[in-house]
Amino acid sequence: GFGYLRHIHYKKKRAGLKLDKHLISKLDKHLISFKKVFLNQ
């Protein structure tokens, strides 16, 4: 649920300086797609 997404967001924040912004946006798109698929089941 939202706790899981918040956890990912927190981890991304902590690792933000190490991750490329392009990679983060790609991860966000994958998360959104995954959430849509998951919610539509």
N, CA, C and O atoms as CSV, one atom per row, in Angstrom:
chain,resi,resn,atom,element,x,y,z
A,1,GLY,N,N,0.828,-1.209,0.000
A,1,GLY,CA,C,0.000,0.000,0.000
A,1,GLY,C,C,0.859,1.254,0.000
A,1,GLY,O,O,1.991,1.250,-0.484
A,2,PHE,N,N,0.306,2.323,0.547
A,2,PHE,CA,C,1.016,3.606,0.539
A,2,PHE,C,C,2.276,3.558,1.399
A,2,PHE,O,O,3.256,4.246,1.110
A,3,GLY,N,N,2.250,2.749,2.450
A,3,GLY,CA,C,3.440,2.617,3.283
A,3,GLY,C,C,4.623,2.106,2.473
A,3,GLY,O,O,5.759,2.546,2.654
A,4,TYR,N,N,4.332,1.162,1.571
A,4,TYR,CA,C,5.378,0.602,0.709
A,4,TYR,C,C,5.930,1.672,-0.227
A,4,TYR,O,O,7.143,1.800,-0.395
A,5,LEU,N,N,5.022,2.438,-0.835
A,5,LEU,CA,C,5.458,3.495,-1.749
A,5,LEU,C,C,6.247,4.562,-0.997
A,5,LEU,O,O,7.232,5.091,-1.513
A,6,ARG,N,N,5.812,4.880,0.232
A,6,ARG,CA,C,6.505,5.873,1.031
A,6,ARG,C,C,7.902,5.364,1.374
A,6,ARG,O,O,8.867,6.129,1.393
A,7,HIS,N,N,7.997,4.064,1.643
A,7,HIS,CA,C,9.284,3.453,1.952
A,7,HIS,C,C,10.237,3.586,0.762
A,7,HIS,O,O,11.406,3.935,0.929
A,8,ILE,N,N,9.728,3.305,-0.436
A,8,ILE,CA,C,10.542,3.441,-1.652
A,8,ILE,C,C,10.966,4.897,-1.835
A,8,ILE,O,O,12.118,5.182,-2.161
A,9,HIS,N,N,10.021,5.814,-1.620
A,9,HIS,CA,C,10.320,7.233,-1.775
A,9,HIS,C,C,11.418,7.649,-0.790
A,9,HIS,O,O,12.322,8.405,-1.146
A,10,TYR,N,N,11.334,7.156,0.433
A,10,TYR,CA,C,12.342,7.472,1.450
A,10,TYR,C,C,13.702,6.935,1.035
A,10,TYR,O,O,14.719,7.616,1.169
A,11,LYS,N,N,13.710,5.695,0.524
A,11,LYS,CA,C,14.971,5.097,0.084
A,11,LYS,C,C,15.549,5.877,-1.086
A,11,LYS,O,O,16.761,6.079,-1.163
A,12,LYS,N,N,14.684,6.316,-2.002
A,12,LYS,CA,C,15.156,7.093,-3.149
A,12,LYS,C,C,15.733,8.427,-2.682
A,12,LYS,O,O,16.732,8.904,-3.221
A,13,LYS,N,N,15.101,9.020,-1.680
A,13,LYS,CA,C,15.610,10.287,-1.147
A,13,LYS,C,C,17.001,10.091,-0.571
A,13,LYS,O,O,17.903,10.888,-0.827
A,14,ARG,N,N,17.174,9.024,0.212
A,14,ARG,CA,C,18.469,8.764,0.842
A,14,ARG,C,C,19.545,8.513,-0.202
A,14,ARG,O,O,20.686,8.944,-0.034
A,15,ALA,N,N,19.193,7.823,-1.273
A,15,ALA,CA,C,20.171,7.467,-2.299
A,15,ALA,C,C,20.157,8.472,-3.446
A,15,ALA,O,O,20.811,8.271,-4.470
A,16,GLY,N,N,19.412,9.549,-3.264
A,16,GLY,CA,C,19.203,10.514,-4.348
A,16,GLY,C,C,20.489,11.034,-4.963
A,16,GLY,O,O,20.572,11.201,-6.180
A,17,LEU,N,N,21.492,11.292,-4.135
A,17,LEU,CA,C,22.739,11.842,-4.653
A,17,LEU,C,C,23.493,10.823,-5.490
A,17,LEU,O,O,24.294,11.188,-6.350
A,18,LYS,N,N,23.234,9.540,-5.235
A,18,LYS,CA,C,23.951,8.499,-5.964
A,18,LYS,C,C,23.255,8.145,-7.272
A,18,LYS,O,O,23.886,7.693,-8.227
A,19,LEU,N,N,21.930,8.361,-7.297
A,19,LEU,CA,C,21.171,7.944,-8.472
A,19,LEU,C,C,21.056,9.080,-9.483
A,19,LEU,O,O,20.933,10.253,-9.133
A,20,ASP,N,N,21.103,8.686,-10.733
A,20,ASP,CA,C,20.884,9.632,-11.815
A,20,ASP,C,C,19.404,9.989,-11.865
A,20,ASP,O,O,18.551,9.118,-11.695
A,21,LYS,N,N,19.096,11.243,-12.092
A,21,LYS,CA,C,17.695,11.671,-12.123
A,21,LYS,C,C,16.917,10.962,-13.217
A,21,LYS,O,O,15.732,10.670,-13.052
A,22,HIS,N,N,17.574,10.686,-14.330
A,22,HIS,CA,C,16.919,9.972,-15.414
A,22,HIS,C,C,16.498,8.581,-14.952
A,22,HIS,O,O,15.402,8.117,-15.270
A,23,LEU,N,N,17.361,7.932,-14.212
A,23,LEU,CA,C,17.067,6.601,-13.684
A,23,LEU,C,C,15.888,6.657,-12.717
A,23,LEU,O,O,15.024,5.780,-12.726
A,24,ILE,N,N,15.860,7.691,-11.887
A,24,ILE,CA,C,14.758,7.840,-10.928
A,24,ILE,C,C,13.434,8.008,-11.676
A,24,ILE,O,O,12.432,7.402,-11.297
A,25,SER,N,N,13.420,8.818,-12.727
A,25,SER,CA,C,12.171,9.015,-13.463
A,25,SER,C,C,11.743,7.722,-14.143
A,25,SER,O,O,10.550,7.441,-14.260
A,26,LYS,N,N,12.724,6.931,-14.595
A,26,LYS,CA,C,12.391,5.634,-15.180
A,26,LYS,C,C,11.773,4.720,-14.130
A,26,LYS,O,O,10.790,4.029,-14.396
A,27,LEU,N,N,12.359,4.723,-12.935
A,27,LEU,CA,C,11.814,3.913,-11.847
A,27,LEU,C,C,10.405,4.356,-11.501
A,27,LEU,O,O,9.538,3.521,-11.247
A,28,ASP,N,N,10.165,5.662,-11.489
A,28,ASP,CA,C,8.835,6.186,-11.187
A,28,ASP,C,C,7.821,5.707,-12.217
A,28,ASP,O,O,6.703,5.336,-11.857
A,29,LYS,N,N,8.200,5.710,-13.509
A,29,LYS,CA,C,7.284,5.253,-14.551
A,29,LYS,C,C,6.978,3.777,-14.365
A,29,LYS,O,O,5.835,3.351,-14.533
A,30,HIS,N,N,7.998,2.991,-14.018
A,30,HIS,CA,C,7.775,1.565,-13.778
A,30,HIS,C,C,6.854,1.357,-12.590
A,30,HIS,O,O,5.988,0.483,-12.619
A,31,LEU,N,N,7.036,2.158,-11.542
A,31,LEU,CA,C,6.192,2.051,-10.348
A,31,LEU,C,C,4.746,2.371,-10.682
A,31,LEU,O,O,3.829,1.682,-10.233
A,32,ILE,N,N,4.545,3.425,-11.477
A,32,ILE,CA,C,3.187,3.818,-11.856
A,32,ILE,C,C,2.537,2.706,-12.673
A,32,ILE,O,O,1.379,2.361,-12.437
A,33,SER,N,N,3.274,2.139,-13.635
A,33,SER,CA,C,2.743,1.055,-14.456
A,33,SER,C,C,2.405,-0.149,-13.590
A,33,SER,O,O,1.357,-0.773,-13.755
A,34,PHE,N,N,3.302,-0.467,-12.670
A,34,PHE,CA,C,3.107,-1.608,-11.777
A,34,PHE,C,C,1.875,-1.393,-10.911
A,34,PHE,O,O,1.091,-2.316,-10.693
A,35,LYS,N,N,1.707,-0.161,-10.417
A,35,LYS,CA,C,0.574,0.151,-9.560
A,35,LYS,C,C,-0.732,0.011,-10.342
A,35,LYS,O,O,-1.715,-0.519,-9.823
A,36,LYS,N,N,-0.742,0.485,-11.587
A,36,LYS,CA,C,-1.946,0.380,-12.412
A,36,LYS,C,C,-2.311,-1.084,-12.629
A,36,LYS,O,O,-3.467,-1.475,-12.471
A,37,VAL,N,N,-1.317,-1.886,-12.993
A,37,VAL,CA,C,-1.567,-3.311,-13.233
A,37,VAL,C,C,-2.062,-3.983,-11.954
A,37,VAL,O,O,-3.008,-4.770,-11.971
A,38,PHE,N,N,-1.405,-3.654,-10.859
A,38,PHE,CA,C,-1.738,-4.270,-9.580
A,38,PHE,C,C,-3.157,-3.907,-9.155
A,38,PHE,O,O,-3.904,-4.760,-8.674
A,39,LEU,N,N,-3.526,-2.638,-9.333
A,39,LEU,CA,C,-4.851,-2.184,-8.908
A,39,LEU,C,C,-5.948,-2.702,-9.827
A,39,LEU,O,O,-7.104,-2.802,-9.415
A,40,ASN,N,N,-5.600,-3.031,-11.064
A,40,ASN,CA,C,-6.609,-3.483,-12.025
A,40,ASN,C,C,-6.857,-4.978,-11.956
A,40,ASN,O,O,-7.722,-5.489,-12.668
A,41,GLN,N,N,-6.126,-5.686,-11.125
A,41,GLN,CA,C,-6.297,-7.131,-11.029
A,41,GLN,C,C,-7.622,-7.475,-10.347
A,41,GLN,O,O,-7.942,-8.651,-10.176
